[in-house]
């Protein structure tokens, strides 16, 4: 009795796994994602190879790893989050302070922001002025 239940549960599990894997491998494959991943990894390995890590520790100049970690955290919190928390009322896509906090923390920066904005301009339909509905 127990072995029959175990056998049934294993075949059920194997069937579900086969369904999941079948769906996973039937989805359209994008080779550009793999190329992008490989190039990103290669770039970071290259940059990490030539970075002068010994110069990150110069106590005579006040450069120590704990101070660098604190500086990194301060930059993350002081760059975008306060600006978006102050300006979200004038940005129609951000509806409340929680969305402003999320966008400030996870939103694109630098070159990524320029890329995302130009990509959005190409892909999104042009807006109507003045907007006719809330969705416009």
KOLFIKOL-68674 format. One record per residue (C-alpha): residue number from 0; residue in one letter; z, y, x. Coordinates in Angstrom, 2 decimals. Each point is the difference from the previous one (the first is absolute). Example, Ala and Ser with C-alpha at 12.3 -4.5 7.8 and 13.67 -1.06 7.14 Angstrom:
% residues 2
<vexdren><i>0</i><aa>A</aa><zz>7.80</zz><yy>-4.50</yy><xx>12.30</xx></vexdren>
<vexdren><i>1</i><aa>S</aa><zz>-0.66</zz><yy>3.44</yy><xx>1.37</xx></vexdren>
***
This chain:
% residues 136
<vexdren><i>0</i><aa>X</aa><zz>0.00</zz><yy>0.00</yy><xx>0.00</xx></vexdren>
<vexdren><i>1</i><aa>X</aa><zz>0.98</zz><yy>2.48</yy><xx>2.73</xx></vexdren>
<vexdren><i>2</i><aa>X</aa><zz>-2.98</zz><yy>-0.93</yy><xx>2.15</xx></vexdren>
<vexdren><i>3</i><aa>X</aa><zz>-2.33</zz><yy>0.46</yy><xx>-2.98</xx></vexdren>
<vexdren><i>4</i><aa>X</aa><zz>1.41</zz><yy>3.49</yy><xx>-0.61</xx></vexdren>
<vexdren><i>5</i><aa>X</aa><zz>-0.23</zz><yy>0.81</yy><xx>3.70</xx></vexdren>
<vexdren><i>6</i><aa>X</aa><zz>-3.59</zz><yy>-1.27</yy><xx>0.13</xx></vexdren>
<vexdren><i>7</i><aa>X</aa><zz>-0.87</zz><yy>2.04</yy><xx>-3.10</xx></vexdren>
<vexdren><i>8</i><aa>X</aa><zz>1.58</zz><yy>3.17</yy><xx>1.40</xx></vexdren>
<vexdren><i>9</i><aa>X</aa><zz>-1.77</zz><yy>-0.46</yy><xx>3.34</xx></vexdren>
<vexdren><i>10</i><aa>X</aa><zz>-3.38</zz><yy>-0.47</yy><xx>-1.66</xx></vexdren>
<vexdren><i>11</i><aa>X</aa><zz>0.69</zz><yy>3.03</yy><xx>-2.19</xx></vexdren>
<vexdren><i>12</i><aa>X</aa><zz>0.94</zz><yy>2.02</yy><xx>3.09</xx></vexdren>
<vexdren><i>13</i><aa>X</aa><zz>-3.10</zz><yy>-1.20</yy><xx>1.86</xx></vexdren>
<vexdren><i>14</i><aa>X</aa><zz>-2.17</zz><yy>0.93</yy><xx>-2.99</xx></vexdren>
<vexdren><i>15</i><aa>X</aa><zz>1.48</zz><yy>3.49</yy><xx>-0.15</xx></vexdren>
<vexdren><i>16</i><aa>X</aa><zz>-0.43</zz><yy>0.43</yy><xx>3.75</xx></vexdren>
<vexdren><i>17</i><aa>X</aa><zz>-3.61</zz><yy>-1.12</yy><xx>-0.26</xx></vexdren>
<vexdren><i>18</i><aa>X</aa><zz>-0.59</zz><yy>2.53</yy><xx>-2.81</xx></vexdren>
<vexdren><i>19</i><aa>X</aa><zz>1.57</zz><yy>2.82</yy><xx>2.01</xx></vexdren>
<vexdren><i>20</i><aa>X</aa><zz>-1.92</zz><yy>-0.84</yy><xx>3.15</xx></vexdren>
<vexdren><i>21</i><aa>X</aa><zz>-3.20</zz><yy>-0.46</yy><xx>-1.95</xx></vexdren>
<vexdren><i>22</i><aa>X</aa><zz>0.33</zz><yy>3.47</yy><xx>-1.49</xx></vexdren>
<vexdren><i>23</i><aa>X</aa><zz>0.88</zz><yy>1.45</yy><xx>3.37</xx></vexdren>
<vexdren><i>24</i><aa>X</aa><zz>-3.08</zz><yy>-1.36</yy><xx>1.71</xx></vexdren>
<vexdren><i>25</i><aa>X</aa><zz>-2.33</zz><yy>0.79</yy><xx>-2.90</xx></vexdren>
<vexdren><i>26</i><aa>X</aa><zz>0.70</zz><yy>3.72</yy><xx>0.17</xx></vexdren>
<vexdren><i>27</i><aa>X</aa><zz>-2.72</zz><yy>2.12</yy><xx>1.62</xx></vexdren>
<vexdren><i>28</i><aa>X</aa><zz>0.50</zz><yy>0.25</yy><xx>3.73</xx></vexdren>
<vexdren><i>29</i><aa>X</aa><zz>-0.19</zz><yy>3.29</yy><xx>1.80</xx></vexdren>
<vexdren><i>30</i><aa>X</aa><zz>-0.68</zz><yy>-0.33</yy><xx>3.70</xx></vexdren>
<vexdren><i>31</i><aa>X</aa><zz>0.67</zz><yy>3.69</yy><xx>0.55</xx></vexdren>
<vexdren><i>32</i><aa>X</aa><zz>3.72</zz><yy>-0.54</yy><xx>-0.61</xx></vexdren>
<vexdren><i>33</i><aa>X</aa><zz>0.12</zz><yy>-2.53</yy><xx>2.82</xx></vexdren>
<vexdren><i>34</i><aa>X</aa><zz>-1.97</zz><yy>2.27</yy><xx>2.33</xx></vexdren>
<vexdren><i>35</i><aa>X</aa><zz>2.29</zz><yy>2.90</yy><xx>-0.88</xx></vexdren>
<vexdren><i>36</i><aa>X</aa><zz>3.09</zz><yy>-2.13</yy><xx>0.68</xx></vexdren>
<vexdren><i>37</i><aa>X</aa><zz>-1.31</zz><yy>-1.24</yy><xx>3.35</xx></vexdren>
<vexdren><i>38</i><aa>X</aa><zz>-0.99</zz><yy>3.50</yy><xx>1.14</xx></vexdren>
<vexdren><i>39</i><aa>X</aa><zz>3.39</zz><yy>1.41</yy><xx>-1.05</xx></vexdren>
<vexdren><i>40</i><aa>X</aa><zz>1.85</zz><yy>-2.72</yy><xx>1.90</xx></vexdren>
<vexdren><i>41</i><aa>X</aa><zz>-2.19</zz><yy>0.48</yy><xx>3.08</xx></vexdren>
<vexdren><i>42</i><aa>X</aa><zz>0.54</zz><yy>3.77</yy><xx>-0.11</xx></vexdren>
<vexdren><i>43</i><aa>X</aa><zz>3.77</zz><yy>-0.32</yy><xx>-0.16</xx></vexdren>
<vexdren><i>44</i><aa>X</aa><zz>0.05</zz><yy>-2.58</yy><xx>2.80</xx></vexdren>
<vexdren><i>45</i><aa>X</aa><zz>-2.16</zz><yy>2.28</yy><xx>2.15</xx></vexdren>
<vexdren><i>46</i><aa>X</aa><zz>2.14</zz><yy>3.07</yy><xx>-0.69</xx></vexdren>
<vexdren><i>47</i><aa>X</aa><zz>3.18</zz><yy>-2.01</yy><xx>0.62</xx></vexdren>
<vexdren><i>48</i><aa>X</aa><zz>-1.39</zz><yy>-1.24</yy><xx>3.31</xx></vexdren>
<vexdren><i>49</i><aa>X</aa><zz>-0.57</zz><yy>3.43</yy><xx>1.51</xx></vexdren>
<vexdren><i>50</i><aa>X</aa><zz>3.01</zz><yy>1.84</yy><xx>-1.49</xx></vexdren>
<vexdren><i>51</i><aa>X</aa><zz>2.48</zz><yy>0.95</yy><xx>2.74</xx></vexdren>
<vexdren><i>52</i><aa>X</aa><zz>3.10</zz><yy>-1.56</yy><xx>-1.55</xx></vexdren>
<vexdren><i>53</i><aa>X</aa><zz>2.12</zz><yy>0.76</yy><xx>3.09</xx></vexdren>
<vexdren><i>54</i><aa>X</aa><zz>-0.35</zz><yy>3.72</yy><xx>-0.65</xx></vexdren>
<vexdren><i>55</i><aa>X</aa><zz>1.70</zz><yy>-0.44</yy><xx>-3.39</xx></vexdren>
<vexdren><i>56</i><aa>X</aa><zz>3.31</zz><yy>-0.23</yy><xx>1.84</xx></vexdren>
<vexdren><i>57</i><aa>X</aa><zz>0.76</zz><yy>3.18</yy><xx>1.94</xx></vexdren>
<vexdren><i>58</i><aa>X</aa><zz>3.67</zz><yy>0.84</yy><xx>-0.47</xx></vexdren>
<vexdren><i>59</i><aa>X</aa><zz>-0.30</zz><yy>3.05</yy><xx>2.26</xx></vexdren>
<vexdren><i>60</i><aa>X</aa><zz>-2.38</zz><yy>1.50</yy><xx>-2.61</xx></vexdren>
<vexdren><i>61</i><aa>X</aa><zz>1.99</zz><yy>-1.31</yy><xx>-2.95</xx></vexdren>
<vexdren><i>62</i><aa>X</aa><zz>-2.62</zz><yy>-2.59</yy><xx>-0.96</xx></vexdren>
<vexdren><i>63</i><aa>X</aa><zz>1.75</zz><yy>-3.24</yy><xx>-0.91</xx></vexdren>
<vexdren><i>64</i><aa>X</aa><zz>-0.96</zz><yy>-2.74</yy><xx>-2.48</xx></vexdren>
<vexdren><i>65</i><aa>X</aa><zz>2.74</zz><yy>0.84</yy><xx>-2.55</xx></vexdren>
<vexdren><i>66</i><aa>X</aa><zz>-1.07</zz><yy>3.65</yy><xx>-0.05</xx></vexdren>
<vexdren><i>67</i><aa>X</aa><zz>-3.63</zz><yy>-1.06</yy><xx>-0.44</xx></vexdren>
<vexdren><i>68</i><aa>X</aa><zz>0.94</zz><yy>-2.19</yy><xx>-2.99</xx></vexdren>
<vexdren><i>69</i><aa>X</aa><zz>1.91</zz><yy>2.91</yy><xx>-1.57</xx></vexdren>
<vexdren><i>70</i><aa>X</aa><zz>-2.98</zz><yy>2.29</yy><xx>0.65</xx></vexdren>
<vexdren><i>71</i><aa>X</aa><zz>-2.35</zz><yy>-2.51</yy><xx>-1.65</xx></vexdren>
<vexdren><i>72</i><aa>X</aa><zz>2.20</zz><yy>-0.24</yy><xx>-3.11</xx></vexdren>
<vexdren><i>73</i><aa>X</aa><zz>0.33</zz><yy>3.79</yy><xx>-0.17</xx></vexdren>
<vexdren><i>74</i><aa>X</aa><zz>-3.78</zz><yy>0.44</yy><xx>0.21</xx></vexdren>
<vexdren><i>75</i><aa>X</aa><zz>-0.55</zz><yy>-2.56</yy><xx>-2.76</xx></vexdren>
<vexdren><i>76</i><aa>X</aa><zz>2.43</zz><yy>1.75</yy><xx>-2.33</xx></vexdren>
<vexdren><i>77</i><aa>X</aa><zz>-0.80</zz><yy>3.61</yy><xx>0.91</xx></vexdren>
<vexdren><i>78</i><aa>X</aa><zz>-3.79</zz><yy>-0.03</yy><xx>-0.10</xx></vexdren>
<vexdren><i>79</i><aa>X</aa><zz>-1.30</zz><yy>-1.01</yy><xx>-3.40</xx></vexdren>
<vexdren><i>80</i><aa>X</aa><zz>2.93</zz><yy>-0.84</yy><xx>-2.24</xx></vexdren>
<vexdren><i>81</i><aa>X</aa><zz>1.53</zz><yy>3.51</yy><xx>-0.24</xx></vexdren>
<vexdren><i>82</i><aa>X</aa><zz>-3.41</zz><yy>1.63</yy><xx>-0.42</xx></vexdren>
<vexdren><i>83</i><aa>X</aa><zz>-0.98</zz><yy>-2.29</yy><xx>-2.87</xx></vexdren>
<vexdren><i>84</i><aa>X</aa><zz>3.41</zz><yy>0.30</yy><xx>-1.65</xx></vexdren>
<vexdren><i>85</i><aa>X</aa><zz>-0.46</zz><yy>3.78</yy><xx>-0.01</xx></vexdren>
<vexdren><i>86</i><aa>X</aa><zz>-3.66</zz><yy>0.01</yy><xx>-1.09</xx></vexdren>
<vexdren><i>87</i><aa>X</aa><zz>-0.27</zz><yy>-2.91</yy><xx>-2.45</xx></vexdren>
<vexdren><i>88</i><aa>X</aa><zz>0.22</zz><yy>2.31</yy><xx>-3.04</xx></vexdren>
<vexdren><i>89</i><aa>X</aa><zz>-3.36</zz><yy>1.51</yy><xx>0.96</xx></vexdren>
<vexdren><i>90</i><aa>X</aa><zz>-1.70</zz><yy>-3.34</yy><xx>0.74</xx></vexdren>
<vexdren><i>91</i><aa>X</aa><zz>-1.21</zz><yy>-1.41</yy><xx>-3.34</xx></vexdren>
<vexdren><i>92</i><aa>X</aa><zz>-0.26</zz><yy>-3.61</yy><xx>1.25</xx></vexdren>
<vexdren><i>93</i><aa>X</aa><zz>3.72</zz><yy>-0.13</yy><xx>0.88</xx></vexdren>
<vexdren><i>94</i><aa>X</aa><zz>2.04</zz><yy>-0.04</yy><xx>-3.20</xx></vexdren>
<vexdren><i>95</i><aa>X</aa><zz>3.65</zz><yy>-0.07</yy><xx>1.17</xx></vexdren>
<vexdren><i>96</i><aa>X</aa><zz>2.19</zz><yy>0.20</yy><xx>3.09</xx></vexdren>
<vexdren><i>97</i><aa>X</aa><zz>0.01</zz><yy>-3.78</yy><xx>0.48</xx></vexdren>
<vexdren><i>98</i><aa>X</aa><zz>-3.77</zz><yy>-0.06</yy><xx>0.31</xx></vexdren>
<vexdren><i>99</i><aa>X</aa><zz>0.19</zz><yy>2.95</yy><xx>2.40</xx></vexdren>
<vexdren><i>100</i><aa>X</aa><zz>2.52</zz><yy>-1.89</yy><xx>2.13</xx></vexdren>
<vexdren><i>101</i><aa>X</aa><zz>-2.19</zz><yy>-3.13</yy><xx>-0.02</xx></vexdren>
<vexdren><i>102</i><aa>X</aa><zz>-3.15</zz><yy>1.97</yy><xx>0.83</xx></vexdren>
<vexdren><i>103</i><aa>X</aa><zz>1.78</zz><yy>1.95</yy><xx>2.71</xx></vexdren>
<vexdren><i>104</i><aa>X</aa><zz>1.17</zz><yy>-3.17</yy><xx>1.69</xx></vexdren>
<vexdren><i>105</i><aa>X</aa><zz>-3.04</zz><yy>-2.24</yy><xx>-0.45</xx></vexdren>
<vexdren><i>106</i><aa>X</aa><zz>-2.80</zz><yy>2.54</yy><xx>-0.29</xx></vexdren>
<vexdren><i>107</i><aa>X</aa><zz>-2.72</zz><yy>0.24</yy><xx>2.64</xx></vexdren>
<vexdren><i>108</i><aa>X</aa><zz>0.35</zz><yy>2.32</yy><xx>2.99</xx></vexdren>
<vexdren><i>109</i><aa>X</aa><zz>-2.35</zz><yy>1.55</yy><xx>2.51</xx></vexdren>
<vexdren><i>110</i><aa>X</aa><zz>-3.38</zz><yy>-1.65</yy><xx>0.36</xx></vexdren>
<vexdren><i>111</i><aa>X</aa><zz>0.84</zz><yy>-2.52</yy><xx>-2.72</xx></vexdren>
<vexdren><i>112</i><aa>X</aa><zz>0.55</zz><yy>2.85</yy><xx>-2.46</xx></vexdren>
<vexdren><i>113</i><aa>X</aa><zz>-3.37</zz><yy>1.51</yy><xx>0.84</xx></vexdren>
<vexdren><i>114</i><aa>X</aa><zz>-1.68</zz><yy>-3.40</yy><xx>-0.37</xx></vexdren>
<vexdren><i>115</i><aa>X</aa><zz>1.68</zz><yy>-0.74</yy><xx>-3.33</xx></vexdren>
<vexdren><i>116</i><aa>X</aa><zz>-0.88</zz><yy>3.43</yy><xx>-1.40</xx></vexdren>
<vexdren><i>117</i><aa>X</aa><zz>-3.67</zz><yy>-0.21</yy><xx>1.01</xx></vexdren>
<vexdren><i>118</i><aa>X</aa><zz>-0.20</zz><yy>-3.58</yy><xx>-1.28</xx></vexdren>
<vexdren><i>119</i><aa>X</aa><zz>1.51</zz><yy>1.11</yy><xx>-3.32</xx></vexdren>
<vexdren><i>120</i><aa>X</aa><zz>-2.50</zz><yy>2.85</yy><xx>-0.25</xx></vexdren>
<vexdren><i>121</i><aa>X</aa><zz>-2.85</zz><yy>-2.46</yy><xx>0.41</xx></vexdren>
<vexdren><i>122</i><aa>X</aa><zz>1.29</zz><yy>-2.69</yy><xx>-2.36</xx></vexdren>
<vexdren><i>123</i><aa>X</aa><zz>1.72</zz><yy>1.92</yy><xx>-2.78</xx></vexdren>
<vexdren><i>124</i><aa>X</aa><zz>-1.95</zz><yy>1.82</yy><xx>-2.70</xx></vexdren>
<vexdren><i>125</i><aa>X</aa><zz>-0.08</zz><yy>3.76</yy><xx>0.28</xx></vexdren>
<vexdren><i>126</i><aa>X</aa><zz>2.63</zz><yy>1.69</yy><xx>-2.16</xx></vexdren>
<vexdren><i>127</i><aa>X</aa><zz>-0.85</zz><yy>2.25</yy><xx>-2.92</xx></vexdren>
<vexdren><i>128</i><aa>X</aa><zz>1.26</zz><yy>3.57</yy><xx>0.07</xx></vexdren>
<vexdren><i>129</i><aa>X</aa><zz>1.88</zz><yy>0.65</yy><xx>-2.19</xx></vexdren>
<vexdren><i>130</i><aa>X</aa><zz>1.12</zz><yy>-3.57</yy><xx>-0.72</xx></vexdren>
<vexdren><i>131</i><aa>X</aa><zz>-0.69</zz><yy>-1.14</yy><xx>-3.55</xx></vexdren>
<vexdren><i>132</i><aa>X</aa><zz>2.69</zz><yy>-2.71</yy><xx>-0.13</xx></vexdren>
<vexdren><i>133</i><aa>X</aa><zz>3.06</zz><yy>-1.07</yy><xx>1.97</xx></vexdren>
<vexdren><i>134</i><aa>X</aa><zz>-2.06</zz><yy>-2.70</yy><xx>1.77</xx></vexdren>
<vexdren><i>135</i><aa>X</aa><zz>-2.53</zz><yy>2.56</yy><xx>1.29</xx></vexdren>
***
